[in-house]
Amino acid sequence: MKKERFYSLDVFRGATVALMILVNNPGSWDHIYPPLDHAAWHGCTPTDLVFPFFLFAIGNAMAFVMPRLREAGNGAFFKKTIKRSILIFLIGLFLNWSPFIKYDDAGHFVFKVWENIRIMGVLQRTAVAYLVASFIAYFCKPKVAMGICVFILLFYWWLCVQFGAADPFSIQGWFGTNVDKSILGETHMYHGEGLAFDPEGLASGLTPIVQIVFGYFVGNYIQKLGKTYEMLTHLFVAAAFTILVAIIWNNWFPFNKKIWTSSYVVYTTGLAIMIIAVIIYFIEFKGHKSWLTKFFDVFGKNPLFIFCLSGFLPRVLWLVRWSIGTNPEGKPLYENPLSWLYHHLCQPVFADERNGSLMYAIINIIFYWSIVYILDKKKIYIKV
C-alpha cells in the first residue's frame, strides 16, 4: 500500500527548527521576553517546548523510514542507525569544541584544550536518544515498546526520589549531577547555572528516549489511518488525555526541562500531538498552504545542517573583534560583527531593549532561512 505524504509533518519539523534558532540567538540574553526564555527551574515556557518537539519530530520521521529498514534487514538497520548516531554525536562534540581557538586574558589566541570541553549537548543527547529509540522501535512490538516507555518514565521518577537529597527535584538535590560528575568529570560539564550541572547530561538522558518513541507511535498511527477524520479525532483525544495526565503528575513530579522529568515528557508530547493535529487539519484537510507553510517547510528539509550552522557561525564571528575603548575599571572593551549588528542596528530602533533583542533574533531567522531556501531551490539536502 502506498504511503500518503503528510506535508504538515514537514511544516511542524521546520517550525521547530526555526523556533530553535530564534530562541538560541537573541541580541542580548539580558533582554528577552519571558516566553522566549527557558523556565528558571520548574515550569514550562514555549521555549522549553522546542527541544522535545524536535525529538518528537525525529520520531515522526522514523515511522516513515522504519518500514524500509525492516525490508533491508538487520544489517542495514545496524549500519545506518549506529553510523548516524555516531556522526550526530561527533558533530555535537565538534560544535562544543569549535572554533578550537579563543582569546586569553591578554588578548592572544590560544587553543581550546580538551580538558575543558563540554562533552554533552543538544546533538549528543539527540544521538543517544535516537540510537536507543531506534532499537526499541525496530525490535519491539508496539505493546512491548509502550511498556518500556512507561517503565522508563516511572523508573526515572523512582531514581530521582530514591537517590535525591532533601528536595530531590532541586538543582542541589537532584541525583543526576553526581552521576554526571563521576562519569563525565566536572570540567566536561555545563557551568551555565553557576555550578557543574549539565541539562543534557547522561543521568537525565533516559526520558528523551521516550520522547522519540512517542513521536514514532504518532507517526505510525497517522500512516496507518491516513488522512481520515477518525485519525484526526483520535489525535485530539490522545493529546487532551496526555496533557491531563501530565498536569496531574506535575503535582508530584514537576515539569522541568533541565532534569527532563517524566511529567515534562508526557506534557510536551501531548502538546506536540495537539499542535500536529491542528496543522494536519488546516493543511491536509482544508488545503491551507501559504508563504508561512513554505517558510517553515524549507527549514525542515535541512534541519541538522542549519542548526549546526547557526551554532558554528557565531562562534567564528566572535573571533573577529576590534577595540572600542575601556570600561570604568580600565579593562579593554571589544566589538564583534554580531554585537555591532545588535548595538548599532537593532537596539537603537526601540525604547524597549527586548524588542531590539527580538529584532536581532528575527534577522538571524531570515538570514538562515535564505540559506536553506537556496539549498532547497537547488535540491541540495544535507543529511547524515
Protein Blocks (a to p, Z undefined) as FASTA:
>chain_A
ZZdddfklmmmmmmmmmmmmmmmmcfblklccfklpccfkeccdfklmmmmmmmmmmmmm
mmmmmmmmmmnomklmmmmmmmmmmmmmmmmmmmmmpghiacdfkopacdddfklgcfbd
fklmmmmmmmmmmmmmmmpcfklmmmmmmmmmmmmmmmmmmmmcfblmbmklpmklmmmm
mmnopklpcfklopacdfkbmklmmmmmmmmmmmmmmmmmmmmnopafklmmmmmmmmmm
mmmmmmmmmmmmccdfklopaklmmmmmmmmmmmmmmmmmmmmmnopacfklmmmmmmmm
mmmlmmmmmmmmmmmmmmpccdebjafkopacdddfklmmmmmmmmmmpmblklmmmmmm
mmmmmmmmmmmmmmmmnopacdZZ
